[in-house]
């Protein structure tokens, strides 16, 4: 009799446990990119404004060498500055400034810049120098997952030089 009761209880526990829902897996979500304090945002804005003004008056070569300090400060701020870089990349009319932004994004060590860089590569209206630099910046980020985006870009891009640079980036990331 006790054996039957024990078997019945064990069977009931087993059935109830089998019917219980499995808890969902825990997904760790990194903090959203770009969450920086107001003071740091203002600091980034000031730096970008200085570079933007300089880009209006100097050559591309001179812009890079004249803005080393600004680049280092933004790299130190890190991922939080990237949304502001992307915003300016999408809104600026000055190709030298966009080139500088694309170049800097390659050193920011975050995958959040990949999609905007791919958009630059695919933009047939963008200066070829800027598009080529975007390919190099993606290489510098060293995120192999960018290959999927680059494969699509290669099919969309009509410029042979840019397409060749895409292939080089893909080869480097493999």
C-alpha positions in Angstrom: 0.0 0.0 0.0 2.7 2.5 0.9 4.6 1.5 -2.2 1.4 2.4 -4.3 1.0 5.7 -2.5 4.7 6.6 -3.0 4.4 5.6 -6.7 1.3 7.8 -7.1 2.9 10.8 -5.4 6.1 10.4 -7.5 4.1 10.1 -10.6 2.1 13.2 -9.7 5.2 15.2 -9.0 6.8 14.0 -12.2 3.7 15.0 -14.2 3.4 18.4 -12.6 7.0 19.1 -13.1 6.7 18.1 -16.8 3.8 20.4 -17.2 5.6 23.4 -15.7 6.8 26.0 -18.1 10.5 26.2 -18.6 11.7 29.7 -17.6 12.8 31.8 -20.5 16.6 32.1 -21.0 18.2 35.1 -19.4 19.2 37.6 -22.1 21.9 40.0 -21.1 21.4 43.3 -22.9 24.3 45.7 -23.0 23.5 49.3 -22.0 22.3 51.3 -25.0 25.0 53.1 -26.9 25.2 56.8 -26.4 24.1 57.1 -22.9 26.4 59.8 -21.6 25.9 62.7 -19.3 24.8 66.1 -20.4 28.2 67.6 -19.7 30.0 65.0 -21.9 27.4 65.5 -24.7 28.2 69.3 -24.6 31.9 68.5 -24.7 31.5 66.3 -27.7 29.3 68.9 -29.4 32.0 71.5 -28.9 34.7 69.3 -30.3 32.6 68.4 -33.4 31.8 72.1 -34.0 35.5 72.9 -33.9 36.3 70.2 -36.4 33.4 71.1 -38.6 34.6 74.7 -38.7 38.1 73.7 -39.5 36.9 71.3 -42.2 35.4 74.3 -44.0 38.8 76.0 -44.3 41.6 73.4 -44.6 42.5 70.6 -46.9 41.7 67.0 -46.1 45.3 66.2 -45.2 45.6 69.2 -43.0 42.3 68.4 -41.3 43.5 65.0 -40.1 46.8 66.4 -38.7 45.1 69.4 -37.2 42.5 67.4 -35.2 44.6 64.8 -33.5 43.8 66.1 -30.1 40.0 66.1 -30.8 40.2 62.6 -32.2 42.0 61.3 -29.1 39.4 63.0 -26.7 36.5 61.5 -28.6 38.1 58.0 -28.6 38.6 58.4 -24.9 34.9 59.2 -24.5 34.2 56.1 -26.5 31.0 54.6 -27.6 28.8 57.3 -26.1 30.1 59.8 -28.7 29.2 57.5 -31.6 25.5 58.6 -32.0 26.7 62.2 -32.3 29.3 61.2 -34.9 26.6 59.3 -36.9 24.2 62.3 -36.7 26.8 64.6 -38.1 27.8 62.1 -40.8 24.2 62.0 -42.0 23.6 65.7 -41.9 26.9 67.4 -42.9 27.4 68.9 -46.4 31.2 69.0 -46.1 32.9 65.9 -47.5 36.1 66.6 -45.6 34.2 66.6 -42.3 32.3 63.4 -43.3 35.7 61.8 -44.2 37.0 62.8 -40.8 33.9 61.3 -39.1 34.2 58.1 -41.1 37.8 57.8 -40.3 37.3 58.4 -36.6 34.5 55.8 -36.4 37.0 53.1 -37.4 38.9 53.8 -34.2 35.9 53.9 -31.9 35.9 50.1 -31.2 32.2 49.6 -31.4 30.0 47.8 -33.8 27.4 50.5 -33.6 29.2 52.3 -36.4 29.0 49.5 -39.0 25.6 50.2 -40.4 26.2 53.9 -40.9 29.6 53.1 -42.5 27.9 50.6 -44.8 25.3 53.3 -45.8 28.2 55.6 -46.7 29.8 52.8 -48.9 26.5 52.2 -50.7 25.7 55.9 -51.2 26.5 56.5 -54.9 26.2 60.3 -54.4 29.0 60.2 -51.7 32.5 61.3 -52.5 34.6 58.3 -53.5 37.3 59.1 -51.0 34.7 59.0 -48.2 33.3 55.7 -49.4 36.8 54.2 -49.6 37.6 55.4 -46.1 34.4 53.8 -44.8 35.6 50.4 -46.1 38.9 50.9 -44.3 37.1 52.0 -41.1 35.1 48.8 -41.2 38.3 46.8 -41.5 39.7 48.7 -38.5 36.7 47.8 -36.4 37.6 44.1 -36.9 34.0 42.8 -36.5 33.6 39.7 -38.7 29.8 40.1 -38.6 30.3 43.1 -40.9 31.1 40.7 -43.7 27.3 40.0 -44.2 26.6 43.7 -44.7 29.6 44.1 -47.0 28.5 41.2 -49.2 25.2 42.9 -49.8 26.9 46.2 -50.4 29.2 44.6 -53.0 26.1 43.6 -55.0 24.6 47.1 -54.7 27.7 49.3 -55.4 28.3 50.2 -59.1 31.7 51.9 -58.6 34.4 49.3 -59.4 37.0 51.0 -57.1 34.7 50.9 -54.1 33.6 47.4 -54.9 37.3 46.4 -55.0 37.8 48.0 -51.6 34.7 46.1 -50.2 36.3 42.9 -51.4 39.6 43.8 -49.6 37.6 44.5 -46.4 35.8 41.2 -46.6 39.1 39.4 -47.2 40.6 41.1 -44.2 37.7 40.3 -41.9 37.6 36.6 -42.9 
